[in-house]
Amino acid sequence: MATRSNEDWLWALSEQPGEAQAEALQDLRDFLLRAVLVYLSLHRSDLAGWSRQAVRDLAEDLAQEALMEIRVSLTGFRGESKFTTWAYRFVINRAASELRRRRYQNLSLDQLREEEPAFFQAVLSDPEKIDPEQLAEQRYYLDLLREIVETELSERQRAAIIGVHWQGHSMDEVAAALGLTRNALYKLLHDARKSIRARLLARHLSEGDILAAFQD
C-alpha cells in the first residue's frame, strides 16, 4: 500500500473517478480486508464450524461495506488521528456487530414467550423447605405479577421484562430477538417497569413488599 498523508487520502478518495481514486480505493480495501481478517481470527469461537473460505467471504463483505461507509463519511474525518486508524474503526465496528448478531440470532420472541411460565414456576421456593404461610404469600405475589404482566403490558414489553430481568438474557440478546436497538429496548423496559409499579401502587404495594416475601 502506498504511503499517504491524511490529506493525500482525502484528496484521492474525493477526486473524480480516475487512476488516483481507483488506486486509493484498492489500497484502502486491501487494508480493511487484512484488518478484519485478523479480527475474525481472534474471534474464531464465534465462527465455530466455519470453513476458511466462509470466513474469507464474510471478511470480503465486511471490508466492502466498510469501504462504502467510509466514502460517504469522509466529511466527518477531522484529522485527529491517522486516516487509516479512523478507517479501521469502521470495519471493526461492522465485524463486531455482525458477530453479535450471529451470536444472538437463535434467541427469538417465541422463545421468550415460552420461557415466561418456566420463570414463575422456578422462582417459587422449595415447598419442602418453606413455611406454608410464606409459600402461600409467594404464590399470591407471583399470581399478581403474572396478572399485571399479562394484562397491563404489551407483548414486547412482556418479552423484554421476562427476557432481561427474569430469565437473565443480555440486553443485546433481547434487543436482537425483538428487532430493536439497545436504546429502544431501554425505553421499552422503562415503560414496562413504570406500568408494573403503577399497578402495584394501585394495590398499595411496592417492589420491596414482593421481594421481602422471597427472602430467607
N, C-alpha and C positions, 0 to 999 in steps of 0.2 A: 504494500500500500504506500502510495506517495506520501511524503511528509508535507502536511499543510498546516498553516496557522488557522486560527479561528476565522479570520477574515477570508482566507482562501476557501475554506469550506463553504461559508455563506455565499461568497461570490459564485463559486462553481455550481452550487445547488440552486441558486436563484437565477442563473443565466437561462437564456432561451435554449431550447434543445440544441445540442451540438456535441462536439467531441469532448470538451471540458466537462460538461454536465454528465455525459454518459460515463466518463471515467470516474468521476467523483461518486456517482450513484453505485457503480460496480464496487468501488473500493469500500464504500460505506456498507453496502450489503454484505460483502465478504467479512468485514469487521463484526457486524451484528451476528452473522451466522456463527462465526468462531466463538463469540461471547456466549451465545445461547447454548451452543453445544457443550461448552464447559459447564454452564449452569445445570443443564439437564443431566450431565454425567454425575454431578454432585447430589442429584435427587433421584437416583435410579430406583429407589424403593417405591416412588410414586408411579413408576412406569414398569413395574414388575411384569415380566412376560412379554414385553415389547421386543421386537426384533431391532437390530441395529438400523435397518433401513426405515422402519416405522419411526424411530426416534429422529433419524435424519430428516424424514419428511415433515415431522412436526416442527423441527428446528427451522427448516426452509420456510414453512408457512409463517412462523412467528417472526422470522427475520424480515420477510416481505411485508407483513402487516406493520411492523415497527417502522420500516423504511417509509411506508406511505404516511404513517402518522407523523414522523419527523418532518417530512416535506411540507405538510400543512401547518406545522408548528414552528417553523423557522423564525417567525417574528417574535416568538416567545423566548428565544435564546438571548441571554443578556451578557454572555461572555464572562460570567463569574467563575467558570471552570473551563477545562479543555472541551472543545466541541465533541470529541469522541466520548468523554466522560458523560456529558449531557445526553448524548445519543444512546449510550449504554443503558441508561435507566429505562428508556422506552422498551427495549426488547426484554430486559429482565422483569420489568413490571408485567408485561404481557405473558411471559413464561410463568411467573408466579401465579397470576390469575388463572391461567389455563390449568395448572396443576391443582389448584384449589378446586376449580370447577369439576375436574375429573375425580378428585378425591371424594367430593360430596355428592356426585351425581346420582348415587344409588339411594340416597335418602329422599323419599317422596312425601307428598302431602298425605297420600293414602296410608303410608307407614306411620306418620304422626297420628293420624286418626286411630289406627289400630292399637297404638300404644297407650291411648288415653285410659281405657278400662284397666289395663295392667297396672298403671300407676296407682289408681285408687285402691286396688287390692293389695299391692305390695307395701303401701305406706302404713297399713294397719300394723300395730304391734302384734307380737305373737300372742294369740288368745290364751295360750297355756301359761304365759308368764306375766299376765297383767290382771289387775283388779277388774272384775266385771263392770263396775261403775265407770271406770276410766275408759274401758273398751267401748261402752255404750256412748260415752261422750265423744270419743274419736269418730265413731261411726256417724254420729249426728253431724259433726262438723264436716266430715268428708261428703256426706249426702248434701249438705248445704252448699259446699264448694262446687260439687258436681252440678247442682241445680243452677247456680249462678253462672258457671262456665258454659253450660249448655243453653241457657235461656237468655243471658244478657250479653254474650259476646258473639261477634261474627265468627264464621268458620275459620278465617285466617287468624283472628285474634286468639281463638281457642287453640289452634295448632301451634301458634307461637308460644303461648304460655306453657302448654304441655311440653313442647319440644325443648325450650330453653330452661325453664325454671323447674320442671318436674322430672323430665327424662334426662336432663343434663347434656343435651346436644350443644355443640358450639354455635355461636351466632352465625358463623359462616355456613355451617351445615343447614341450619333452619332457613336462613336467607336464601340459600340455593334451592331448597325444597319448595319454598313459596315463590320463587322467582322475583325476589326483592333485593334491593341494595341493603347494606348494613344500616344506613341511616333510616331507610324506610322501615326496617324491622324494629329499630329503636323506637320510632314513633308508634308503630303498631303495638309494641309491648307497653309503652307508656299509657296509651289509651285503654288497653285491656286492663292494666292494673288499676287505673283510675275508676273504671266501671266496677271492678270487683270491690274496691274499697268503699265505693258509694253504696253498693248493695249491702255490705256488711254494716256500715254505719246506720243504714235504714233499719237494721235489726239490733241496733245498739251494741254492735260487736266491733272488735278491731282485729288486725292481723295477729297481735300479741295474744289475744284470747284464744285463737285457734292454735297457735304454736305452743302455748302452755299445756294444752291437752296432750301433746305428743312428747313432752319432756319426761325423762325418767325421774 
